[in-house]
Amino acid sequence: MSSDDSENVKAYIMLSVKLGKTNDVLAKLKQIPNVTSVAVITGEYDIIVRVETVTMDEMYNRTQEIHLIEGILETNTSVIQKEF
């Protein structure tokens, strides 16, 4: 990543996971490059993932890798526009 974090592309990806697959999904998420945080949450989604990349193309590649994880039913990606 570049030394200026404000230039990086950052996103939160919320995941709905098939019942009983949370631990499997967590293990696979930890192996994906640029995943900086993974948390099991309550509410509409089961897991939230933070991803930081240098380019939007790289962000696209990381989200595609996440989409291919067996046990994920749905994703919702929110790119961070400004962070304080």
PDB file of N, CA, C and O in Angstrom:
ATOM      1  N   MET A   1       0.827  -1.177   0.000  1.00  0.00           N
ATOM      2  CA  MET A   1       0.000   0.000   0.000  1.00  0.00           C
ATOM      3  C   MET A   1       0.874   1.243   0.000  1.00  0.00           C
ATOM      4  O   MET A   1       2.024   1.211   0.436  1.00  0.00           O
ATOM      5  N   SER A   2       0.318   2.327  -0.489  1.00  0.00           N
ATOM      6  CA  SER A   2       1.074   3.564  -0.510  1.00  0.00           C
ATOM      7  C   SER A   2       1.218   4.112   0.898  1.00  0.00           C
ATOM      8  O   SER A   2       0.480   3.723   1.803  1.00  0.00           O
ATOM      9  N   SER A   3       2.168   5.013   1.079  1.00  0.00           N
ATOM     10  CA  SER A   3       2.400   5.574   2.402  1.00  0.00           C
ATOM     11  C   SER A   3       1.288   6.532   2.807  1.00  0.00           C
ATOM     12  O   SER A   3       1.109   6.789   3.998  1.00  0.00           O
ATOM     13  N   ASP A   4       0.537   7.067   1.846  1.00  0.00           N
ATOM     14  CA  ASP A   4      -0.561   7.982   2.147  1.00  0.00           C
ATOM     15  C   ASP A   4      -1.862   7.197   2.169  1.00  0.00           C
ATOM     16  O   ASP A   4      -2.437   6.908   1.120  1.00  0.00           O
ATOM     17  N   ASP A   5      -2.336   6.846   3.389  1.00  0.00           N
ATOM     18  CA  ASP A   5      -3.534   6.024   3.520  1.00  0.00           C
ATOM     19  C   ASP A   5      -4.772   6.660   2.903  1.00  0.00           C
ATOM     20  O   ASP A   5      -5.701   5.944   2.529  1.00  0.00           O
ATOM     21  N   SER A   6      -4.811   7.989   2.785  1.00  0.00           N
ATOM     22  CA  SER A   6      -5.996   8.637   2.230  1.00  0.00           C
ATOM     23  C   SER A   6      -6.176   8.295   0.751  1.00  0.00           C
ATOM     24  O   SER A   6      -7.265   8.469   0.203  1.00  0.00           O
ATOM     25  N   GLU A   7      -5.126   7.815   0.108  1.00  0.00           N
ATOM     26  CA  GLU A   7      -5.182   7.458  -1.305  1.00  0.00           C
ATOM     27  C   GLU A   7      -5.673   6.023  -1.510  1.00  0.00           C
ATOM     28  O   GLU A   7      -6.035   5.646  -2.624  1.00  0.00           O
ATOM     29  N   ASN A   8      -5.685   5.237  -0.459  1.00  0.00           N
ATOM     30  CA  ASN A   8      -6.105   3.844  -0.575  1.00  0.00           C
ATOM     31  C   ASN A   8      -7.619   3.742  -0.711  1.00  0.00           C
ATOM     32  O   ASN A   8      -8.356   4.625  -0.273  1.00  0.00           O
ATOM     33  N   VAL A   9      -8.067   2.658  -1.320  1.00  0.00           N
ATOM     34  CA  VAL A   9      -9.488   2.355  -1.412  1.00  0.00           C
ATOM     35  C   VAL A   9      -9.835   1.464  -0.229  1.00  0.00           C
ATOM     36  O   VAL A   9      -9.206   0.428  -0.016  1.00  0.00           O
ATOM     37  N   LYS A  10     -10.841   1.875   0.539  1.00  0.00           N
ATOM     38  CA  LYS A  10     -11.243   1.119   1.719  1.00  0.00           C
ATOM     39  C   LYS A  10     -12.729   0.819   1.620  1.00  0.00           C
ATOM     40  O   LYS A  10     -13.508   1.630   1.119  1.00  0.00           O
ATOM     41  N   ALA A  11     -13.109  -0.352   2.101  1.00  0.00           N
ATOM     42  CA  ALA A  11     -14.526  -0.730   2.039  1.00  0.00           C
ATOM     43  C   ALA A  11     -14.882  -1.648   3.188  1.00  0.00           C
ATOM     44  O   ALA A  11     -14.041  -2.372   3.721  1.00  0.00           O
ATOM     45  N   TYR A  12     -16.152  -1.598   3.553  1.00  0.00           N
ATOM     46  CA  TYR A  12     -16.734  -2.574   4.464  1.00  0.00           C
ATOM     47  C   TYR A  12     -17.604  -3.492   3.628  1.00  0.00           C
ATOM     48  O   TYR A  12     -18.387  -3.035   2.795  1.00  0.00           O
ATOM     49  N   ILE A  13     -17.464  -4.782   3.854  1.00  0.00           N
ATOM     50  CA  ILE A  13     -18.285  -5.762   3.145  1.00  0.00           C
ATOM     51  C   ILE A  13     -19.055  -6.545   4.199  1.00  0.00           C
ATOM     52  O   ILE A  13     -18.466  -7.217   5.046  1.00  0.00           O
ATOM     53  N   MET A  14     -20.383  -6.450   4.133  1.00  0.00           N
ATOM     54  CA  MET A  14     -21.244  -7.171   5.053  1.00  0.00           C
ATOM     55  C   MET A  14     -21.658  -8.484   4.397  1.00  0.00           C
ATOM     56  O   MET A  14     -22.002  -8.515   3.215  1.00  0.00           O
ATOM     57  N   LEU A  15     -21.623  -9.566   5.171  1.00  0.00           N
ATOM     58  CA  LEU A  15     -21.892 -10.892   4.630  1.00  0.00           C
ATOM     59  C   LEU A  15     -23.029 -11.571   5.366  1.00  0.00           C
ATOM     60  O   LEU A  15     -23.095 -11.537   6.595  1.00  0.00           O
ATOM     61  N   SER A  16     -23.918 -12.185   4.614  1.00  0.00           N
ATOM     62  CA  SER A  16     -24.892 -13.123   5.174  1.00  0.00           C
ATOM     63  C   SER A  16     -24.331 -14.514   4.927  1.00  0.00           C
ATOM     64  O   SER A  16     -23.917 -14.845   3.815  1.00  0.00           O
ATOM     65  N   VAL A  17     -24.323 -15.322   5.979  1.00  0.00           N
ATOM     66  CA  VAL A  17     -23.673 -16.631   5.911  1.00  0.00           C
ATOM     67  C   VAL A  17     -24.686 -17.740   6.167  1.00  0.00           C
ATOM     68  O   VAL A  17     -25.575 -17.612   7.008  1.00  0.00           O
ATOM     69  N   LYS A  18     -24.531 -18.825   5.426  1.00  0.00           N
ATOM     70  CA  LYS A  18     -25.373 -20.003   5.608  1.00  0.00           C
ATOM     71  C   LYS A  18     -25.207 -20.540   7.027  1.00  0.00           C
ATOM     72  O   LYS A  18     -24.094 -20.598   7.549  1.00  0.00           O
ATOM     73  N   LEU A  19     -26.306 -20.927   7.640  1.00  0.00           N
ATOM     74  CA  LEU A  19     -26.312 -21.442   8.999  1.00  0.00           C
ATOM     75  C   LEU A  19     -25.283 -22.563   9.155  1.00  0.00           C
ATOM     76  O   LEU A  19     -25.267 -23.511   8.369  1.00  0.00           O
ATOM     77  N   GLY A  20     -24.435 -22.451  10.161  1.00  0.00           N
ATOM     78  CA  GLY A  20     -23.426 -23.467  10.438  1.00  0.00           C
ATOM     79  C   GLY A  20     -22.120 -23.293   9.685  1.00  0.00           C
ATOM     80  O   GLY A  20     -21.207 -24.099   9.863  1.00  0.00           O
ATOM     81  N   LYS A  21     -21.998 -22.266   8.849  1.00  0.00           N
ATOM     82  CA  LYS A  21     -20.794 -22.070   8.031  1.00  0.00           C
ATOM     83  C   LYS A  21     -19.920 -20.902   8.482  1.00  0.00           C
ATOM     84  O   LYS A  21     -18.926 -20.589   7.827  1.00  0.00           O
ATOM     85  N   THR A  22     -20.278 -20.255   9.594  1.00  0.00           N
ATOM     86  CA  THR A  22     -19.547 -19.053  10.020  1.00  0.00           C
ATOM     87  C   THR A  22     -18.063 -19.321  10.214  1.00  0.00           C
ATOM     88  O   THR A  22     -17.239 -18.573   9.688  1.00  0.00           O
ATOM     89  N   ASN A  23     -17.697 -20.356  10.947  1.00  0.00           N
ATOM     90  CA  ASN A  23     -16.275 -20.629  11.206  1.00  0.00           C
ATOM     91  C   ASN A  23     -15.509 -20.944   9.929  1.00  0.00           C
ATOM     92  O   ASN A  23     -14.354 -20.541   9.790  1.00  0.00           O
ATOM     93  N   ASP A  24     -16.128 -21.655   8.999  1.00  0.00           N
ATOM     94  CA  ASP A  24     -15.484 -21.958   7.716  1.00  0.00           C
ATOM     95  C   ASP A  24     -15.230 -20.672   6.925  1.00  0.00           C
ATOM     96  O   ASP A  24     -14.152 -20.479   6.362  1.00  0.00           O
ATOM     97  N   VAL A  25     -16.234 -19.801   6.892  1.00  0.00           N
ATOM     98  CA  VAL A  25     -16.107 -18.532   6.171  1.00  0.00           C
ATOM     99  C   VAL A  25     -15.024 -17.668   6.818  1.00  0.00           C
ATOM    100  O   VAL A  25     -14.204 -17.080   6.112  1.00  0.00           O
ATOM    101  N   LEU A  26     -15.012 -17.583   8.144  1.00  0.00           N
ATOM    102  CA  LEU A  26     -13.989 -16.796   8.847  1.00  0.00           C
ATOM    103  C   LEU A  26     -12.588 -17.276   8.496  1.00  0.00           C
ATOM    104  O   LEU A  26     -11.702 -16.461   8.239  1.00  0.00           O
ATOM    105  N   ALA A  27     -12.379 -18.569   8.484  1.00  0.00           N
ATOM    106  CA  ALA A  27     -11.059 -19.127   8.172  1.00  0.00           C
ATOM    107  C   ALA A  27     -10.614 -18.729   6.770  1.00  0.00           C
ATOM    108  O   ALA A  27      -9.443 -18.414   6.558  1.00  0.00           O
ATOM    109  N   LYS A  28     -11.527 -18.741   5.821  1.00  0.00           N
ATOM    110  CA  LYS A  28     -11.176 -18.389   4.439  1.00  0.00           C
ATOM    111  C   LYS A  28     -10.949 -16.893   4.277  1.00  0.00           C
ATOM    112  O   LYS A  28     -10.076 -16.478   3.515  1.00  0.00           O
ATOM    113  N   LEU A  29     -11.731 -16.075   4.989  1.00  0.00           N
ATOM    114  CA  LEU A  29     -11.557 -14.627   4.907  1.00  0.00           C
ATOM    115  C   LEU A  29     -10.177 -14.211   5.398  1.00  0.00           C
ATOM    116  O   LEU A  29      -9.570 -13.295   4.841  1.00  0.00           O
ATOM    117  N   LYS A  30      -9.678 -14.874   6.431  1.00  0.00           N
ATOM    118  CA  LYS A  30      -8.371 -14.539   7.002  1.00  0.00           C
ATOM    119  C   LYS A  30      -7.233 -14.781   6.013  1.00  0.00           C
ATOM    120  O   LYS A  30      -6.145 -14.231   6.182  1.00  0.00           O
ATOM    121  N   GLN A  31      -7.465 -15.587   4.998  1.00  0.00           N
ATOM    122  CA  GLN A  31      -6.437 -15.920   4.009  1.00  0.00           C
ATOM    123  C   GLN A  31      -6.402 -14.945   2.833  1.00  0.00           C
ATOM    124  O   GLN A  31      -5.473 -14.990   2.027  1.00  0.00           O
ATOM    125  N   ILE A  32      -7.396 -14.070   2.724  1.00  0.00           N
ATOM    126  CA  ILE A  32      -7.483 -13.171   1.574  1.00  0.00           C
ATOM    127  C   ILE A  32      -6.616 -11.936   1.812  1.00  0.00           C
ATOM    128  O   ILE A  32      -6.729 -11.285   2.851  1.00  0.00           O
ATOM    129  N   PRO A  33      -5.747 -11.614   0.844  1.00  0.00           N
ATOM    130  CA  PRO A  33      -4.906 -10.418   0.984  1.00  0.00           C
ATOM    131  C   PRO A  33      -5.760  -9.158   1.110  1.00  0.00           C
ATOM    132  O   PRO A  33      -6.854  -9.085   0.551  1.00  0.00           O
ATOM    133  N   ASN A  34      -5.264  -8.182   1.834  1.00  0.00           N
ATOM    134  CA  ASN A  34      -5.890  -6.872   2.004  1.00  0.00           C
ATOM    135  C   ASN A  34      -7.096  -6.858   2.937  1.00  0.00           C
ATOM    136  O   ASN A  34      -7.699  -5.804   3.137  1.00  0.00           O
ATOM    137  N   VAL A  35      -7.462  -8.000   3.511  1.00  0.00           N
ATOM    138  CA  VAL A  35      -8.505  -8.013   4.534  1.00  0.00           C
ATOM    139  C   VAL A  35      -7.839  -7.558   5.826  1.00  0.00           C
ATOM    140  O   VAL A  35      -6.934  -8.223   6.331  1.00  0.00           O
ATOM    141  N   THR A  36      -8.289  -6.419   6.364  1.00  0.00           N
ATOM    142  CA  THR A  36      -7.637  -5.843   7.544  1.00  0.00           C
ATOM    143  C   THR A  36      -8.420  -6.091   8.825  1.00  0.00           C
ATOM    144  O   THR A  36      -7.874  -5.930   9.917  1.00  0.00           O
ATOM    145  N   SER A  37      -9.685  -6.479   8.716  1.00  0.00           N
ATOM    146  CA  SER A  37     -10.495  -6.734   9.904  1.00  0.00           C
ATOM    147  C   SER A  37     -11.662  -7.631   9.532  1.00  0.00           C
ATOM    148  O   SER A  37     -12.260  -7.488   8.466  1.00  0.00           O
ATOM    149  N   VAL A  38     -11.975  -8.553  10.422  1.00  0.00           N
ATOM    150  CA  VAL A  38     -13.130  -9.438  10.252  1.00  0.00           C
ATOM    151  C   VAL A  38     -13.834  -9.525  11.603  1.00  0.00           C
ATOM    152  O   VAL A  38     -13.190  -9.784  12.620  1.00  0.00           O
ATOM    153  N   ALA A  39     -15.151  -9.312  11.626  1.00  0.00           N
ATOM    154  CA  ALA A  39     -15.901  -9.382  12.876  1.00  0.00           C
ATOM    155  C   ALA A  39     -17.230 -10.087  12.655  1.00  0.00           C
ATOM    156  O   ALA A  39     -17.910  -9.862  11.653  1.00  0.00           O
ATOM    157  N   VAL A  40     -17.586 -10.934  13.595  1.00  0.00           N
ATOM    158  CA  VAL A  40     -18.911 -11.538  13.613  1.00  0.00           C
ATOM    159  C   VAL A  40     -19.820 -10.530  14.305  1.00  0.00           C
ATOM    160  O   VAL A  40     -19.499 -10.038  15.387  1.00  0.00           O
ATOM    161  N   ILE A  41     -20.955 -10.224  13.680  1.00  0.00           N
ATOM    162  CA  ILE A  41     -21.844  -9.187  14.196  1.00  0.00           C
ATOM    163  C   ILE A  41     -23.274  -9.703  14.319  1.00  0.00           C
ATOM    164  O   ILE A  41     -23.610 -10.776  13.819  1.00  0.00           O
ATOM    165  N   THR A  42     -24.104  -8.918  14.993  1.00  0.00           N
ATOM    166  CA  THR A  42     -25.527  -9.226  15.083  1.00  0.00           C
ATOM    167  C   THR A  42     -26.284  -8.302  14.138  1.00  0.00           C
ATOM    168  O   THR A  42     -25.759  -7.278  13.700  1.00  0.00           O
ATOM    169  N   GLY A  43     -27.510  -8.670  13.832  1.00  0.00           N
ATOM    170  CA  GLY A  43     -28.323  -7.830  12.966  1.00  0.00           C
ATOM    171  C   GLY A  43     -28.588  -8.495  11.636  1.00  0.00           C
ATOM    172  O   GLY A  43     -28.619  -9.721  11.528  1.00  0.00           O
ATOM    173  N   GLU A  44     -28.778  -7.673  10.633  1.00  0.00           N
ATOM    174  CA  GLU A  44     -29.143  -8.166   9.300  1.00  0.00           C
ATOM    175  C   GLU A  44     -28.047  -9.040   8.684  1.00  0.00           C
ATOM    176  O   GLU A  44     -28.337  -9.989   7.956  1.00  0.00           O
ATOM    177  N   TYR A  45     -26.789  -8.714   8.981  1.00  0.00           N
ATOM    178  CA  TYR A  45     -25.661  -9.472   8.433  1.00  0.00           C
ATOM    179  C   TYR A  45     -24.966 -10.235   9.545  1.00  0.00           C
ATOM    180  O   TYR A  45     -25.133  -9.926  10.725  1.00  0.00           O
ATOM    181  N   ASP A  46     -24.180 -11.238   9.157  1.00  0.00           N
ATOM    182  CA  ASP A  46     -23.499 -12.112  10.118  1.00  0.00           C
ATOM    183  C   ASP A  46     -22.040 -11.733  10.351  1.00  0.00           C
ATOM    184  O   ASP A  46     -21.516 -11.895  11.453  1.00  0.00           O
ATOM    185  N   ILE A  47     -21.392 -11.227   9.303  1.00  0.00           N
ATOM    186  CA  ILE A  47     -19.960 -10.892   9.367  1.00  0.00           C
ATOM    187  C   ILE A  47     -19.754  -9.559   8.661  1.00  0.00           C
ATOM    188  O   ILE A  47     -20.398  -9.270   7.653  1.00  0.00           O
ATOM    189  N   ILE A  48     -18.843  -8.748   9.205  1.00  0.00           N
ATOM    190  CA  ILE A  48     -18.412  -7.534   8.512  1.00  0.00           C
ATOM    191  C   ILE A  48     -16.900  -7.631   8.299  1.00  0.00           C
ATOM    192  O   ILE A  48     -16.154  -8.010   9.202  1.00  0.00           O
ATOM    193  N   VAL A  49     -16.474  -7.284   7.101  1.00  0.00           N
ATOM    194  CA  VAL A  49     -15.079  -7.379   6.700  1.00  0.00           C
ATOM    195  C   VAL A  49     -14.618  -6.003   6.241  1.00  0.00           C
ATOM    196  O   VAL A  49     -15.339  -5.309   5.524  1.00  0.00           O
ATOM    197  N   ARG A  50     -13.429  -5.610   6.651  1.00  0.00           N
ATOM    198  CA  ARG A  50     -12.841  -4.366   6.156  1.00  0.00           C
ATOM    199  C   ARG A  50     -11.710  -4.751   5.200  1.00  0.00           C
ATOM    200  O   ARG A  50     -10.864  -5.587   5.518  1.00  0.00           O
ATOM    201  N   VAL A  51     -11.717  -4.131   4.039  1.00  0.00           N
ATOM    202  CA  VAL A  51     -10.712  -4.398   3.014  1.00  0.00           C
ATOM    203  C   VAL A  51     -10.069  -3.070   2.630  1.00  0.00           C
ATOM    204  O   VAL A  51     -10.764  -2.070   2.454  1.00  0.00           O
ATOM    205  N   GLU A  52      -8.735  -3.058   2.500  1.00  0.00           N
ATOM    206  CA  GLU A  52      -7.997  -1.870   2.071  1.00  0.00           C
ATOM    207  C   GLU A  52      -7.091  -2.246   0.912  1.00  0.00           C
ATOM    208  O   GLU A  52      -6.267  -3.154   1.026  1.00  0.00           O
ATOM    209  N   THR A  53      -7.246  -1.544  -0.205  1.00  0.00           N
ATOM    210  CA  THR A  53      -6.432  -1.805  -1.391  1.00  0.00           C
ATOM    211  C   THR A  53      -5.879  -0.496  -1.933  1.00  0.00           C
ATOM    212  O   THR A  53      -6.254   0.584  -1.478  1.00  0.00           O
ATOM    213  N   VAL A  54      -4.992  -0.600  -2.899  1.00  0.00           N
ATOM    214  CA  VAL A  54      -4.399   0.584  -3.509  1.00  0.00           C
ATOM    215  C   VAL A  54      -5.277   1.109  -4.638  1.00  0.00           C
ATOM    216  O   VAL A  54      -5.374   2.320  -4.835  1.00  0.00           O
ATOM    217  N   THR A  55      -5.920   0.205  -5.384  1.00  0.00           N
ATOM    218  CA  THR A  55      -6.721   0.613  -6.543  1.00  0.00           C
ATOM    219  C   THR A  55      -8.114  -0.005  -6.484  1.00  0.00           C
ATOM    220  O   THR A  55      -8.351  -0.967  -5.754  1.00  0.00           O
ATOM    221  N   MET A  56      -9.022   0.558  -7.256  1.00  0.00           N
ATOM    222  CA  MET A  56     -10.368  -0.021  -7.359  1.00  0.00           C
ATOM    223  C   MET A  56     -10.325  -1.385  -8.043  1.00  0.00           C
ATOM    224  O   MET A  56     -11.111  -2.268  -7.701  1.00  0.00           O
ATOM    225  N   ASP A  57      -9.427  -1.569  -8.996  1.00  0.00           N
ATOM    226  CA  ASP A  57      -9.290  -2.881  -9.631  1.00  0.00           C
ATOM    227  C   ASP A  57      -8.918  -3.949  -8.609  1.00  0.00           C
ATOM    228  O   ASP A  57      -9.446  -5.060  -8.639  1.00  0.00           O
ATOM    229  N   GLU A  58      -8.012  -3.604  -7.711  1.00  0.00           N
ATOM    230  CA  GLU A  58      -7.619  -4.538  -6.668  1.00  0.00           C
ATOM    231  C   GLU A  58      -8.791  -4.797  -5.712  1.00  0.00           C
ATOM    232  O   GLU A  58      -8.981  -5.925  -5.258  1.00  0.00           O
ATOM    233  N   MET A  59      -9.573  -3.756  -5.407  1.00  0.00           N
ATOM    234  CA  MET A  59     -10.760  -3.934  -4.560  1.00  0.00           C
ATOM    235  C   MET A  59     -11.742  -4.882  -5.245  1.00  0.00           C
ATOM    236  O   MET A  59     -12.326  -5.750  -4.596  1.00  0.00           O
ATOM    237  N   TYR A  60     -11.921  -4.719  -6.539  1.00  0.00           N
ATOM    238  CA  TYR A  60     -12.803  -5.609  -7.303  1.00  0.00           C
ATOM    239  C   TYR A  60     -12.321  -7.059  -7.183  1.00  0.00           C
ATOM    240  O   TYR A  60     -13.126  -7.966  -6.970  1.00  0.00           O
ATOM    241  N   ASN A  61     -11.025  -7.271  -7.317  1.00  0.00           N
ATOM    242  CA  ASN A  61     -10.478  -8.623  -7.216  1.00  0.00           C
ATOM    243  C   ASN A  61     -10.709  -9.230  -5.839  1.00  0.00           C
ATOM    244  O   ASN A  61     -11.059 -10.405  -5.730  1.00  0.00           O
ATOM    245  N   ARG A  62     -10.514  -8.437  -4.785  1.00  0.00           N
ATOM    246  CA  ARG A  62     -10.734  -8.948  -3.428  1.00  0.00           C
ATOM    247  C   ARG A  62     -12.208  -9.280  -3.204  1.00  0.00           C
ATOM    248  O   ARG A  62     -12.518 -10.303  -2.593  1.00  0.00           O
ATOM    249  N   THR A  63     -13.119  -8.440  -3.684  1.00  0.00           N
ATOM    250  CA  THR A  63     -14.540  -8.736  -3.495  1.00  0.00           C
ATOM    251  C   THR A  63     -14.940  -9.977  -4.279  1.00  0.00           C
ATOM    252  O   THR A  63     -15.783 -10.749  -3.823  1.00  0.00           O
ATOM    253  N   GLN A  64     -14.347 -10.179  -5.449  1.00  0.00           N
ATOM    254  CA  GLN A  64     -14.631 -11.388  -6.217  1.00  0.00           C
ATOM    255  C   GLN A  64     -14.159 -12.630  -5.472  1.00  0.00           C
ATOM    256  O   GLN A  64     -14.846 -13.652  -5.476  1.00  0.00           O
ATOM    257  N   GLU A  65     -12.995 -12.553  -4.831  1.00  0.00           N
ATOM    258  CA  GLU A  65     -12.506 -13.675  -4.027  1.00  0.00           C
ATOM    259  C   GLU A  65     -13.473 -13.986  -2.886  1.00  0.00           C
ATOM    260  O   GLU A  65     -13.756 -15.148  -2.595  1.00  0.00           O
ATOM    261  N   ILE A  66     -13.971 -12.941  -2.251  1.00  0.00           N
ATOM    262  CA  ILE A  66     -14.925 -13.135  -1.149  1.00  0.00           C
ATOM    263  C   ILE A  66     -16.208 -13.772  -1.660  1.00  0.00           C
ATOM    264  O   ILE A  66     -16.754 -14.666  -1.014  1.00  0.00           O
ATOM    265  N   HIS A  67     -16.692 -13.326  -2.804  1.00  0.00           N
ATOM    266  CA  HIS A  67     -17.923 -13.879  -3.377  1.00  0.00           C
ATOM    267  C   HIS A  67     -17.823 -15.378  -3.643  1.00  0.00           C
ATOM    268  O   HIS A  67     -18.837 -16.075  -3.633  1.00  0.00           O
ATOM    269  N   LEU A  68     -16.626 -15.873  -3.878  1.00  0.00           N
ATOM    270  CA  LEU A  68     -16.437 -17.280  -4.207  1.00  0.00           C
ATOM    271  C   LEU A  68     -16.353 -18.202  -2.989  1.00  0.00           C
ATOM    272  O   LEU A  68     -16.286 -19.422  -3.139  1.00  0.00           O
ATOM    273  N   ILE A  69     -16.356 -17.625  -1.790  1.00  0.00           N
ATOM    274  CA  ILE A  69     -16.261 -18.442  -0.581  1.00  0.00           C
ATOM    275  C   ILE A  69     -17.563 -19.205  -0.370  1.00  0.00           C
ATOM    276  O   ILE A  69     -18.642 -18.615  -0.319  1.00  0.00           O
ATOM    277  N   GLU A  70     -17.445 -20.522  -0.250  1.00  0.00           N
ATOM    278  CA  GLU A  70     -18.611 -21.364  -0.028  1.00  0.00           C
ATOM    279  C   GLU A  70     -19.216 -21.056   1.338  1.00  0.00           C
ATOM    280  O   GLU A  70     -18.502 -20.972   2.337  1.00  0.00           O
ATOM    281  N   GLY A  71     -20.521 -20.891   1.373  1.00  0.00           N
ATOM    282  CA  GLY A  71     -21.224 -20.609   2.613  1.00  0.00           C
ATOM    283  C   GLY A  71     -21.724 -19.179   2.712  1.00  0.00           C
ATOM    284  O   GLY A  71     -22.546 -18.868   3.574  1.00  0.00           O
ATOM    285  N   ILE A  72     -21.235 -18.296   1.833  1.00  0.00           N
ATOM    286  CA  ILE A  72     -21.727 -16.921   1.819  1.00  0.00           C
ATOM    287  C   ILE A  72     -22.971 -16.866   0.942  1.00  0.00           C
ATOM    288  O   ILE A  72     -22.949 -17.290  -0.214  1.00  0.00           O
ATOM    289  N   LEU A  73     -24.051 -16.342   1.500  1.00  0.00           N
ATOM    290  CA  LEU A  73     -25.315 -16.260   0.785  1.00  0.00           C
ATOM    291  C   LEU A  73     -25.495 -14.925   0.069  1.00  0.00           C
ATOM    292  O   LEU A  73     -26.067 -14.869  -1.019  1.00  0.00           O
ATOM    293  N   GLU A  74     -25.000 -13.844   0.689  1.00  0.00           N
ATOM    294  CA  GLU A  74     -25.216 -12.499   0.151  1.00  0.00           C
ATOM    295  C   GLU A  74     -24.123 -11.582   0.670  1.00  0.00           C
ATOM    296  O   GLU A  74     -23.614 -11.770   1.775  1.00  0.00           O
ATOM    297  N   THR A  75     -23.762 -10.574  -0.144  1.00  0.00           N
ATOM    298  CA  THR A  75     -22.817  -9.560   0.307  1.00  0.00           C
ATOM    299  C   THR A  75     -23.389  -8.181   0.024  1.00  0.00           C
ATOM    300  O   THR A  75     -24.244  -8.007  -0.845  1.00  0.00           O
ATOM    301  N   ASN A  76     -22.896  -7.202   0.779  1.00  0.00           N
ATOM    302  CA  ASN A  76     -23.238  -5.803   0.560  1.00  0.00           C
ATOM    303  C   ASN A  76     -21.962  -5.015   0.805  1.00  0.00           C
ATOM    304  O   ASN A  76     -21.464  -4.966   1.930  1.00  0.00           O
ATOM    305  N   THR A  77     -21.429  -4.397  -0.250  1.00  0.00           N
ATOM    306  CA  THR A  77     -20.159  -3.687  -0.162  1.00  0.00           C
ATOM    307  C   THR A  77     -20.392  -2.185  -0.116  1.00  0.00           C
ATOM    308  O   THR A  77     -21.133  -1.636  -0.932  1.00  0.00           O
ATOM    309  N   SER A  78     -19.747  -1.521   0.853  1.00  0.00           N
ATOM    310  CA  SER A  78     -19.818  -0.068   0.978  1.00  0.00           C
ATOM    311  C   SER A  78     -18.398   0.484   0.963  1.00  0.00           C
ATOM    312  O   SER A  78     -17.621   0.252   1.889  1.00  0.00           O
ATOM    313  N   VAL A  79     -18.066   1.222  -0.104  1.00  0.00           N
ATOM    314  CA  VAL A  79     -16.749   1.852  -0.212  1.00  0.00           C
ATOM    315  C   VAL A  79     -16.759   3.102   0.660  1.00  0.00           C
ATOM    316  O   VAL A  79     -17.707   3.887   0.631  1.00  0.00           O
ATOM    317  N   ILE A  80     -15.700   3.275   1.429  1.00  0.00           N
ATOM    318  CA  ILE A  80     -15.584   4.432   2.317  1.00  0.00           C
ATOM    319  C   ILE A  80     -15.161   5.647   1.494  1.00  0.00           C
ATOM    320  O   ILE A  80     -14.127   5.629   0.827  1.00  0.00           O
ATOM    321  N   GLN A  81     -15.973   6.699   1.550  1.00  0.00           N
ATOM    322  CA  GLN A  81     -15.642   7.919   0.817  1.00  0.00           C
ATOM    323  C   GLN A  81     -14.757   8.851   1.641  1.00  0.00           C
ATOM    324  O   GLN A  81     -13.836   9.467   1.105  1.00  0.00           O
ATOM    325  N   LYS A  82     -15.030   8.955   2.923  1.00  0.00           N
ATOM    326  CA  LYS A  82     -14.257   9.826   3.809  1.00  0.00           C
ATOM    327  C   LYS A  82     -14.289   9.202   5.195  1.00  0.00           C
ATOM    328  O   LYS A  82     -15.311   8.674   5.634  1.00  0.00           O
ATOM    329  N   GLU A  83     -13.156   9.274   5.870  1.00  0.00           N
ATOM    330  CA  GLU A  83     -13.058   8.646   7.191  1.00  0.00           C
ATOM    331  C   GLU A  83     -12.396   9.615   8.158  1.00  0.00           C
ATOM    332  O   GLU A  83     -11.460  10.327   7.795  1.00  0.00           O
ATOM    333  N   PHE A  84     -12.881   9.636   9.375  1.00  0.00           N
ATOM    334  CA  PHE A  84     -12.353  10.562  10.405  1.00  0.00           C
ATOM    335  C   PHE A  84     -11.738   9.793  11.537  1.00  0.00           C
ATOM    336  O   PHE A  84     -11.244  10.391  12.492  1.00  0.00           O
TER     337      PHE A  84
END
